[in-house]
Amino acid sequence: MNEHERRTLADLERHLEHDPDFAARINQLAGVPGPELAFPIVPVLCALLFIALPLVMMFFGWAGVIVLVDLFMAVVAVILIRRYATAD
């Protein structure tokens, strides 16, 4: 490498040292354990709703479906609010 390439590379390294997202990605690639990923609870709740909705409709009718969907939306809202509140 010539001198210009060395200076450019050193400048890039200096800028990337202060980028926490880049450092986290590099550490993950290197096998360094990082922060625990959140369990995908919202997709699991969607799957449970998909499974439970026909059963609730069969046993309780439309009133049961409305209650189930309302509970589902409330739980998802609470989960998302807590995730965004703790992210800050």
Backbone bond lengths (Angstrom), bond angles and torsions (degrees), N, CA, C in turn:
res aa  C-N    CA-C-N  psi(-1)  N-CA   C-N-CA  omega(-1)  CA-C   N-CA-C  phi
1 M - - - 1.456 - - 1.520 108.63 -
2 N 1.303 113.91 146.01 1.456 117.31 176.76 1.524 109.94 -88.92
3 E 1.290 116.37 178.63 1.471 121.66 -173.95 1.536 111.59 -65.55
4 H 1.315 116.83 -38.91 1.470 120.13 179.81 1.531 110.55 -63.02
5 E 1.320 118.32 -43.32 1.464 121.91 178.75 1.514 111.52 -65.20
6 R 1.323 117.43 -38.51 1.475 120.71 177.60 1.522 111.29 -63.50
7 R 1.335 117.00 -43.18 1.471 120.69 179.68 1.531 110.87 -66.15
8 T 1.325 116.54 -40.28 1.464 120.39 178.69 1.526 110.77 -63.97
9 L 1.317 116.32 -44.02 1.457 120.64 178.55 1.531 111.55 -63.94
10 A 1.321 117.06 -42.23 1.466 120.83 177.76 1.524 110.79 -63.64
11 D 1.332 116.94 -38.81 1.457 120.74 178.37 1.531 110.71 -64.92
12 L 1.332 116.92 -42.95 1.464 120.39 176.80 1.529 111.64 -62.01
13 E 1.308 117.00 -43.96 1.463 120.39 179.00 1.522 110.92 -61.70
14 R 1.323 117.13 -38.99 1.458 121.21 -179.67 1.534 110.22 -65.39
15 H 1.330 117.35 -40.25 1.469 120.04 178.99 1.525 111.78 -70.58
16 L 1.320 117.28 -36.27 1.463 120.45 -176.98 1.524 112.78 -76.61
17 E 1.322 117.97 -18.86 1.469 120.18 177.45 1.524 111.46 -62.48
18 H 1.325 116.63 -28.71 1.466 120.88 -175.52 1.525 112.40 -100.07
19 D 1.340 117.50 13.61 1.460 121.80 178.60 1.530 108.95 -104.96
20 P 1.347 118.59 102.89 1.466 120.69 -175.76 1.528 113.39 -65.94
21 D 1.332 117.94 -32.69 1.469 119.75 178.85 1.528 110.63 -65.98
22 F 1.326 116.16 -42.19 1.460 119.97 178.72 1.528 110.12 -64.49
23 A 1.319 116.82 -42.83 1.466 120.47 179.74 1.529 110.74 -62.66
24 A 1.319 117.57 -38.96 1.468 120.80 179.02 1.527 110.75 -65.91
25 R 1.334 117.28 -41.13 1.469 119.85 178.71 1.521 111.35 -65.64
26 I 1.319 117.11 -41.94 1.463 120.44 179.79 1.528 109.98 -65.71
27 N 1.323 117.52 -42.08 1.467 120.35 178.58 1.520 111.28 -63.79
28 Q 1.327 116.72 -37.11 1.455 120.06 178.81 1.527 110.16 -65.91
29 L 1.322 116.69 -41.35 1.466 120.06 177.91 1.522 111.51 -65.56
30 A 1.329 116.50 -32.06 1.458 120.83 -178.56 1.526 111.98 -81.02
31 G 1.333 118.12 -7.06 1.450 120.86 178.21 1.515 114.10 91.27
32 V 1.323 116.80 8.63 1.468 120.32 177.46 1.523 107.62 -76.57
33 P 1.336 117.73 127.40 1.470 118.49 -179.04 1.521 110.77 -64.40
34 G 1.320 115.45 134.54 1.453 121.29 -178.73 1.508 110.63 -114.99
35 P 1.322 116.23 -159.75 1.457 119.31 179.32 1.526 110.66 -67.17
36 E 1.310 114.85 146.85 1.463 121.58 -178.63 1.533 109.08 -69.37
37 L 1.320 116.92 134.00 1.452 120.98 177.30 1.528 109.43 -76.60
38 A 1.315 115.16 144.25 1.459 120.32 -179.51 1.524 110.04 -70.46
39 F 1.323 115.97 142.02 1.461 121.61 177.50 1.527 108.13 -66.23
40 P 1.326 118.50 135.88 1.473 120.21 -177.18 1.529 111.39 -75.47
41 I 1.308 116.64 71.24 1.456 121.41 -173.95 1.526 112.30 -70.44
42 V 1.318 118.72 -34.33 1.462 120.05 -177.89 1.534 111.36 -66.32
43 P 1.342 119.73 -46.25 1.471 117.43 175.10 1.532 113.30 -62.44
44 V 1.323 117.35 -33.99 1.465 120.22 177.27 1.527 110.01 -65.71
45 L 1.322 117.06 -41.21 1.463 120.23 177.38 1.528 111.18 -64.80
46 C 1.336 116.92 -37.14 1.469 119.82 176.91 1.529 110.78 -63.22
47 A 1.318 116.51 -41.59 1.465 119.76 178.28 1.523 110.86 -64.88
48 L 1.327 116.94 -41.80 1.468 119.69 177.67 1.523 111.91 -63.84
49 L 1.322 116.77 -38.17 1.461 119.82 176.65 1.523 110.33 -63.82
50 F 1.316 116.92 -42.11 1.468 121.73 178.93 1.523 111.16 -60.61
51 I 1.320 116.28 -37.38 1.465 120.24 179.90 1.527 111.33 -77.45
52 A 1.317 117.03 -40.34 1.463 120.87 -173.69 1.524 113.74 -80.14
53 L 1.320 117.33 -25.30 1.463 119.81 -174.08 1.536 113.57 -59.15
54 P 1.315 119.78 -47.26 1.477 117.85 178.29 1.528 113.14 -63.60
55 L 1.322 116.93 -37.53 1.464 119.89 179.44 1.525 111.25 -65.46
56 V 1.321 116.46 -43.78 1.462 120.68 179.02 1.524 109.91 -64.50
57 M 1.332 116.45 -41.09 1.462 119.82 178.58 1.519 110.98 -61.95
58 M 1.317 116.15 -40.19 1.464 120.04 -178.29 1.536 111.53 -67.91
59 F 1.313 117.90 -40.43 1.461 120.95 -175.27 1.525 114.13 -89.63
60 F 1.333 118.43 -34.12 1.466 120.64 -172.65 1.524 114.22 -119.80
61 G 1.309 118.13 -6.70 1.468 120.31 177.91 1.524 112.20 76.82
62 W 1.340 112.72 -163.36 1.464 118.39 -176.59 1.521 112.95 -64.47
63 A 1.306 117.80 -32.46 1.472 120.02 179.75 1.527 110.09 -62.16
64 G 1.311 116.92 -41.68 1.460 120.26 177.53 1.515 112.65 -65.56
65 V 1.344 116.08 -37.84 1.465 119.68 178.31 1.522 110.46 -64.44
66 I 1.323 116.81 -43.06 1.471 120.31 179.99 1.521 110.50 -62.45
67 V 1.334 116.77 -43.90 1.466 120.29 178.76 1.529 110.64 -63.85
68 L 1.326 117.21 -43.39 1.467 121.04 -179.94 1.522 111.33 -62.58
69 V 1.304 117.65 -45.66 1.467 120.93 -179.84 1.525 110.73 -66.07
70 D 1.328 117.60 -38.92 1.464 120.17 176.55 1.531 111.52 -62.50
71 L 1.318 116.94 -44.61 1.464 120.51 176.94 1.525 111.22 -62.09
72 F 1.328 116.47 -42.15 1.458 120.93 178.43 1.529 110.52 -59.51
73 M 1.322 116.98 -47.95 1.470 119.98 -179.01 1.518 111.67 -64.77
74 A 1.321 117.89 -37.06 1.458 121.03 178.91 1.531 110.88 -65.99
75 V 1.330 117.00 -43.58 1.469 120.32 -179.90 1.525 110.68 -64.97
76 V 1.329 117.09 -43.50 1.466 120.36 178.96 1.527 110.16 -64.11
77 A 1.320 117.77 -40.36 1.465 120.40 178.31 1.522 111.20 -62.41
78 V 1.325 117.43 -43.81 1.468 120.74 178.79 1.522 110.57 -62.67
79 I 1.321 117.51 -42.68 1.471 120.99 179.74 1.521 110.55 -61.96
80 L 1.333 116.83 -47.25 1.460 120.03 -178.14 1.525 111.82 -67.07
81 I 1.313 117.32 -38.50 1.471 120.08 177.99 1.518 110.23 -63.79
82 R 1.332 117.73 -43.89 1.471 120.31 179.16 1.520 111.76 -64.66
83 R 1.347 117.36 -39.83 1.467 120.17 179.62 1.521 111.38 -64.61
84 Y 1.337 117.02 -44.23 1.463 119.02 -179.05 1.526 111.95 -74.00
85 A 1.326 117.30 -28.35 1.464 119.83 177.93 1.521 111.33 -71.34
86 T 1.336 117.22 -36.57 1.465 119.80 -179.83 1.516 111.98 -83.33
87 A 1.353 118.24 -14.51 1.465 120.82 179.22 1.514 111.32 -72.85
88 D 1.307 117.98 -24.14 1.477 120.70 -177.96 1.483 112.40 -85.30
